[in-house]
Amino acid sequence: MNRTDKHTQLPIVLFDGVCNLCNAAVQLILKYEKEKIIRFGTLQNSATRELLKPYNSQNINDSVLFIENGVLYQESDAALRIARYLRFYRHFYFLIHLPRWFRNSIYRLIARNRYRWFGKRKECMIPDQKIEHRFL
């Protein structure tokens, strides 16, 4: 089993590595995830681009992506599915019942303005030794 096959069996969050909001979300996931099984990859990483090849037929956006059981989720679907893994935040999953057009409109507003509102890094976060095994 190669590295990509192994990682597709685990839930994976793919995020914009230079976005401060995205990096804060990763820190939140690392802190509150119950089982510590979610893996992470930045959208700027070549391993992540390779992982996304099977999904090339989908219109993939540049914000958070979540792969769970081989299915790619985007926008509010991704955020809400990630929340299910987190202590305290899993209760937000009920928002999945709101119309997708409504949830995604709010999500896109935040995503479009994330650099202006939260800032941008010059380079991707480098995980420390305690968590580096969770990153692609």
N, C-alpha and C positions, 0 to 999 in steps of 0.2 A: 504494500500500500504506500503510495507516495504521499508527500506532504499535503498536497491539495486534496486528495481523497480523504485523508484523515480529518482535515479541517472542515470538509463539507458535511461531516456527520455531527458536528457541534454547531450550536447557534453562533452566528458571527455578526458583529456590528461593523459596518464599513462607514467611515466618517471622514469628513474634510479635516485633515491633519493640521492645517494652518488656522482653522477657525477657533477662536477662543470659546465660543458657545459650545461647539462640538466637543472640544477638549474638556470643558467643564462637565458635559453630559457623560463622557467616558469616566471621569473621576467619580461621578455620582453612581454610575453602574458598578464600578469597582468597589465602592464603599457599601452599597446596599444589595448587591446581588446575593441571593441566598446560597446557591449551589456552587458558585465560582466556576461555571462551565462556559460562559460566553467568552468567545475569542474576539479579537479586534484587528482591524486593518485600516490603514489610511487609504483614501482614494488616490493618493499620490504614489503609492507603493506598487512596484511591478508585480508582486505576488498577488495583490488584490486585483489588479487588472486581469491577470491570468484566471483568477477565480471567477471573474464576471463574464468570461468568454461564453459560457453556455447560455447566458442570459442576453446576448447581443441582440436578439430579435425584439427584446422589450425596449421601450423608450426609458432609458435610465437617466435619472436626474443627478445633480451633483451634491445633494445633501445626504442625510443619513439613509443607509440601506441596511436591511436586516435579512439574513438568510437563515431560515429555520426549516429543517427537514427537506432541504433542497429547493425550497420555494423562496423567491426574492420578494421582499416587501419594501415598499417605499413610502415616503412622506408620513402622514399620520398613522397609516397602518403599521409601519415599521416602529414608530415611537410607542404606540400603544402595545404592540406585541412585546417590545423590550420591557415595558413597564410590568408586564406579568411576571417577570423574573425577579423583581425588586421588592424587598421589604418596604412597607409603607406605601409604595407607589403602585403596587399591583391593583389597587382598588380603582385606579383611573381607567382600567380596561373597559369599564362599562361605557365609556365614551365611544367605543367602537360601534355602538348602536345609533349614534348620530349619523346623519347622511354624510357619505364620503366627500361630496362636493363642499359641504360646510366645513368639515374637519380640515380638508386639504387647503381650503382658502386661507384659513388661519395659519396653517403650517407654512404655506408658500409666502405669506406676508412676512413671517419671522425669518424664513430662509433667505428671502430676497434682501433683507436688511441686516442680516447677521453680522457682517463685517462692520457696517456703520454703527450699529448699536453696541456690539460686544468686542469689536476689534479683531485683528488678524496677527498671527505670528509670522516671523520670517521663515521659520522651518517647523517641521513636524515634531511633536513631542517624542522624547526618547524615554521609554519606560525604564524604571529602575530594575535591578536584578530580581526583586521579589515578584514582579509581575511580567517580566519580559517573555516568559513562556506562554502568555496569553495573547501575544501579538504576532501577527504574520510577518 
